Amino acid sequence: MTCENDAIALVAGGAGFIGSHLIDALLGRGWRVICLDNFQTGRFDNVRHLEREPRFDVCEADIIDPLPVRLARSRVPITHVFNLACAASPPHYQADPEHTLLTSVVGTHHLLQLAEQRGARFLLASTSEVYGDPEVHPQQESYWGHVNPIGPRACYDEGKRAAETLSFDFLRTARVDVRVARIFNTYGPRMRADDGRVVSNVITQALAGDDITIYGSGEQTRSFCYVDDLVDGLLRLMTHEQDYRGAINLGNPHELKVHELADLVVAMTGTRSIVSYKPLPIDDPRRRRPDIGIARRVLGWSPRVHLEVGLEKTIAHFAAEARAAADLPFVRSAVRRARSTGARRSTPSTVVAHYER
Ligand SMILES: NC(=O)c1ccc[n+]([C@@H]2O[C@H](COP(=O)([O-])OP(=O)(O)OC[C@H]3O[C@@H](n4cnc5c(N)ncnc54)[C@H](O)[C@@H]3O)[C@@H](O)[C@H]2O)c1
């Protein structure tokens, strides 16, 4: 195993929510990092604080295209490839389903080939979506899933399943040392306000005093892992020397109904928002909870951050973003216009969402 100070990681999707936190953690451990991103959903703001960091570099490219020559041919030794590149929220990955599928299949193939050339270790950020709308609860890695292959979520779910298939084929043929994380819902600072995920929706609506939208009855469950815990799991998975090579669930096994999350955020923000209900999107999973027995045993990993603590940091992030947006001249005038027409306190979040896009 490379000594950590000699490690050079390529983080595809490094300008995204999880990728940028992973990069901070890698640099904190003395690694050098190249962030590869097409900035589809990632933001330069997520890595702006690293602009002057000599061990950090950004390469703008799309992994469905042949990799840039400076990566593919360069003599810079890459010791680890983390593949997190893929829009992760339904509105974003469904906006261009063909690109989403190709990102997981063709893009993963390109990165596996790079890892093979360089003798690098490879980690795939897969997802709990490979289990689909699960018939088994909680979900263990041995469960093969219940996925609709032709529905609107298939570009993501089937793409990740195919990316896992490719990764394990490279592993079986001893071409690359592969690690696969099946990530469950993760939240924290640097999530986008417009990503349509339950945590960001509920918090931004609560902060703006808008109605909080719950899809379905709110009885469906999710389990939320704070991003620092997840990053710790990814690092342990990439660096462990155990014999285990199957996919590993990383997520928080604490299961919560979606309306309980909304109640908690309402209490924590002190908002006067009320909850409004809308129909459940097609193929939305009803229950989600990881069995993390393998992660505990192989990686010695389990989440440590309590939901209230993680939510507090996430609420602070969205509040700061809304404040920053409210300082923009066009937002200030939109807020004034909304106030003068008697609109509810909803304008800042609406404008944040517009600005983010
Ligand atoms: N956040 C979660 O709850 C969650 C859950 C399960 C799995 N995951 C997986 O973790 C990874 C990171 O998720 P995230 O929440 O940080 O999402 P994100 O959208 O914030 O990050 C994805 C990053 O990949 C980049 N990207 C997308 N397609 C690309 C392409 N073709 N070429 C180069 N870059 C590309 C985006 O610009 C972005 O920076 C994704 O692979 C996702 O599937 C996330």
The ligand as a Gaussian input file, in Angstrom:
#p B3LYP/6-31G(d) Opt

LIG

0 1
 N      -25.852000      12.299000      -2.049000
 C      -26.400000      11.118000      -1.858000
 O      -27.290000      10.975000      -1.003000
 C      -25.945000       9.925000      -2.666000
 C      -26.594000       8.696000      -2.441000
 C      -26.193000       7.601000      -3.202000
 C      -25.138000       7.697000      -4.097000
 N      -24.542000       8.897000      -4.287000
 C      -23.472000       8.951000      -5.295000
 O      -22.384000       9.735000      -4.829000
 C      -21.815000      10.493000      -5.908000
 C      -21.761000      11.963000      -5.525000
 O      -23.074000      12.413000      -5.252000
 P      -23.379000      13.915000      -4.802000
 O      -24.554000      13.882000      -3.915000
 O      -22.134000      14.559000      -4.382000
 O      -23.877000      14.510000      -6.197000
 P      -23.437000      15.831000      -6.955000
 O      -24.388000      15.988000      -8.089000
 O      -23.276000      16.949000      -5.999000
 O      -21.991000      15.434000      -7.476000
 C      -21.758000      14.754000      -8.683000
 C      -20.579000      15.422000      -9.368000
 O      -20.285000      14.717000     -10.570000
 C      -20.127000      15.663000     -11.624000
 N      -20.476000      14.956000     -12.882000
 C      -21.683000      14.467000     -13.247000
 N      -21.594000      13.851000     -14.424000
 C      -20.297000      13.958000     -14.824000
 C      -19.586000      13.536000     -15.974000
 N      -20.187000      12.869000     -16.978000
 N      -18.265000      13.839000     -16.056000
 C      -17.631000      14.525000     -15.064000
 N      -18.267000      14.938000     -13.950000
 C      -19.582000      14.661000     -13.827000
 C      -21.058000      16.793000     -11.277000
 O      -20.757000      18.022000     -11.912000
 C      -20.856000      16.873000      -9.753000
 O      -19.772000      17.668000      -9.414000
 C      -22.685000      10.226000      -7.138000
 O      -22.038000       9.271000      -7.936000
 C      -23.956000       9.650000      -6.566000
 O      -24.568000       8.730000      -7.440000
 C      -24.930000      10.017000      -3.602000

